[in-house]
Amino acid sequence: MFIYLNLVFRYTLISQTSLDAQAIILFQQSFFPALYKFDAHITEHPSRDLFQAIQIFDVKWFHQTPAAHDIQLYEQHLPELQLPSAALLQEWSLYVNIQDYIYEEGELAQWWEGQSETLPLLTEIALDYIWLPVSNADVERSFSVYANILRNDRQRLSESSLRAMTFMYFNNR
């Protein structure tokens, strides 16, 4: 939902600027098909809820989102948090109240490794999940790749061809 709102906000911003009419029309021609593809493919993606749930391991996001502090919100998507033990609940309480969550961009794994003595159970769980792309930039980058794959001249790709192209795009770096 956030990405959708972000796209709508960007569209609104661009359409209200002093761009000439042709630039706005060109933007609309690219924006609306991308928004349609986003609605059709991304919002119903089976992993979407998982990606949203694992944001809890991004310490900065977690501490800026007080509504996210209820461990029961994640039971459905993170099996490790289902029926949490007393030890895990105690660690969760420490995690919710932790004050030292400053780290450089790209060093989240190191931050969690530094917490392994204080939060051993959560550290183990977090290190299993944090490699997944959960930031908006990663999702937008992926969406951009999918837009290249699903160009108008490629609308009849078979599922196996689509999988092969996706594999090549994401693993040919």
C-alpha positions as CSV (number, residue, x, y, z in Angstrom):
1,M,0.0,0.0,0.0
2,F,2.8,2.4,0.8
3,I,4.4,2.0,-2.6
4,Y,1.0,2.6,-4.2
5,L,0.5,5.8,-2.3
6,N,4.1,6.8,-3.0
7,L,3.4,6.4,-6.8
8,V,0.1,8.3,-6.5
9,F,1.9,11.1,-4.6
10,R,4.7,11.3,-7.2
11,Y,2.1,11.4,-10.0
12,T,0.2,14.2,-8.2
13,L,3.5,16.1,-7.6
14,I,4.5,15.8,-11.3
15,S,1.1,16.7,-12.7
16,Q,0.9,19.8,-10.6
17,T,4.4,21.1,-11.6
18,S,5.0,23.6,-14.4
19,L,5.9,20.9,-16.9
20,D,4.6,21.4,-20.4
21,A,1.4,19.5,-21.5
22,Q,3.3,17.0,-23.7
23,A,5.6,16.0,-20.8
24,I,2.6,15.4,-18.5
25,I,0.9,13.3,-21.2
26,L,4.1,11.3,-21.7
27,F,4.3,10.8,-18.0
28,Q,0.7,9.7,-17.7
29,Q,1.2,7.2,-20.6
30,S,4.0,5.5,-18.6
31,F,2.6,6.0,-15.1
32,F,-0.9,4.5,-15.5
33,P,0.3,1.2,-17.2
34,A,2.9,0.8,-14.4
35,L,0.3,1.4,-11.7
36,Y,-2.0,-1.1,-13.4
37,K,0.8,-3.7,-13.5
38,F,1.6,-2.9,-9.9
39,D,-2.0,-3.4,-8.8
40,A,-2.3,-6.6,-10.8
41,H,0.9,-8.3,-9.8
42,I,2.5,-6.8,-6.6
43,T,-0.4,-6.3,-4.3
44,E,-1.6,-9.9,-4.6
45,H,1.9,-11.4,-4.5
46,P,1.9,-14.3,-2.0
47,S,5.1,-13.0,-0.3
48,R,3.8,-9.5,0.3
49,D,2.7,-10.1,3.9
50,L,6.0,-11.8,4.7
51,F,8.0,-8.8,3.4
52,Q,5.9,-6.5,5.5
53,A,6.3,-8.6,8.6
54,I,10.1,-8.9,8.4
55,Q,10.4,-5.2,8.5
56,I,10.4,-5.7,12.3
57,F,14.1,-6.7,12.0
58,D,15.0,-3.3,10.5
59,V,15.7,-1.8,13.9
60,K,15.2,1.8,12.7
61,W,11.9,1.1,11.1
62,F,10.7,-0.9,14.1
63,H,11.5,1.8,16.6
64,Q,9.9,4.5,14.5
65,T,6.7,2.4,14.2
66,P,5.3,2.0,17.8
67,A,2.2,0.2,16.4
68,A,4.5,-2.6,15.3
69,H,5.6,-3.6,18.8
70,D,3.0,-6.3,19.4
71,I,4.6,-9.7,18.7
72,Q,1.3,-11.2,18.0
73,L,1.0,-9.2,14.8
74,Y,3.7,-11.4,13.2
75,E,2.7,-14.9,14.3
76,Q,0.8,-15.6,11.1
77,H,3.8,-14.8,8.8
78,L,6.8,-15.7,10.9
79,P,6.5,-19.2,12.2
80,E,9.4,-18.6,14.7
81,L,7.2,-16.1,16.5
82,Q,4.2,-18.4,16.9
83,L,3.6,-19.5,20.5
84,P,6.7,-17.7,21.7
85,S,8.6,-19.1,24.6
86,A,9.1,-17.1,27.8
87,A,12.7,-16.5,26.8
88,L,11.6,-15.1,23.4
89,L,9.0,-12.9,25.0
90,Q,11.7,-11.6,27.4
91,E,14.0,-10.8,24.4
92,W,11.1,-9.1,22.6
93,S,10.6,-6.9,25.6
94,L,14.2,-5.9,25.6
95,Y,14.1,-5.3,21.8
96,V,11.1,-3.1,22.1
97,N,12.9,-1.0,24.6
98,I,16.4,-1.0,23.2
99,Q,17.9,2.5,22.8
100,D,21.1,1.8,20.9
101,Y,19.8,1.1,17.4
102,I,22.1,3.3,15.4
103,Y,24.0,1.7,12.5
104,E,25.3,2.7,9.1
105,E,23.2,1.8,6.0
106,G,24.0,-1.7,4.9
107,E,25.2,-2.8,8.3
108,L,22.0,-4.3,9.8
109,A,23.5,-7.8,9.9
110,Q,26.5,-6.5,11.9
111,W,24.1,-4.7,14.3
112,W,22.2,-8.0,14.9
113,E,25.4,-9.9,15.3
114,G,26.4,-7.4,18.0
115,Q,23.1,-8.2,19.8
116,S,23.7,-12.0,19.8
117,E,24.6,-12.1,23.5
118,T,21.6,-9.9,24.6
119,L,19.1,-11.1,22.1
120,P,20.3,-14.6,20.9
121,L,16.9,-16.0,19.9
122,L,15.8,-12.8,18.0
123,T,19.3,-12.5,16.4
124,E,19.1,-16.0,15.0
125,I,15.6,-15.3,13.6
126,A,16.5,-11.9,12.3
127,L,19.7,-13.2,10.5
128,D,17.5,-15.7,8.7
129,Y,15.2,-13.0,7.3
130,I,17.1,-9.7,6.9
131,W,18.7,-10.6,3.6
132,L,15.3,-10.4,2.0
133,P,14.6,-7.1,0.2
134,V,12.1,-5.2,2.3
135,S,13.0,-1.6,1.7
136,N,11.0,0.5,-0.8
137,A,14.1,1.0,-2.9
138,D,14.5,-2.8,-3.4
139,V,10.9,-3.2,-4.2
140,E,10.9,-0.3,-6.6
141,R,14.1,-1.6,-8.3
142,S,12.4,-5.0,-8.6
143,F,9.3,-3.4,-10.0
144,S,11.4,-1.6,-12.6
145,V,13.0,-4.9,-13.6
146,Y,9.5,-6.5,-13.9
147,A,8.4,-3.5,-16.0
148,N,11.2,-4.3,-18.4
149,I,10.3,-8.0,-18.4
150,L,6.6,-7.4,-18.9
151,R,6.9,-4.8,-21.7
152,N,3.9,-4.5,-24.0
153,D,5.6,-6.6,-26.6
154,R,6.1,-9.4,-24.1
155,Q,2.5,-9.9,-22.8
156,R,2.2,-13.4,-24.1
157,L,5.2,-14.9,-22.3
158,S,4.7,-18.4,-20.9
159,E,5.1,-18.9,-17.2
160,S,8.4,-20.8,-17.8
161,S,9.7,-18.0,-20.0
162,L,8.8,-15.4,-17.5
163,R,10.5,-17.4,-14.7
164,A,13.6,-17.8,-16.9
165,M,13.8,-14.1,-17.7
166,T,13.3,-13.2,-14.1
167,F,16.1,-15.5,-13.1
168,M,18.4,-14.0,-15.7
169,Y,17.6,-10.4,-14.8
170,F,18.2,-11.0,-11.0
171,N,21.2,-13.3,-11.3
172,N,23.1,-11.7,-14.1
173,R,24.9,-9.1,-12.1
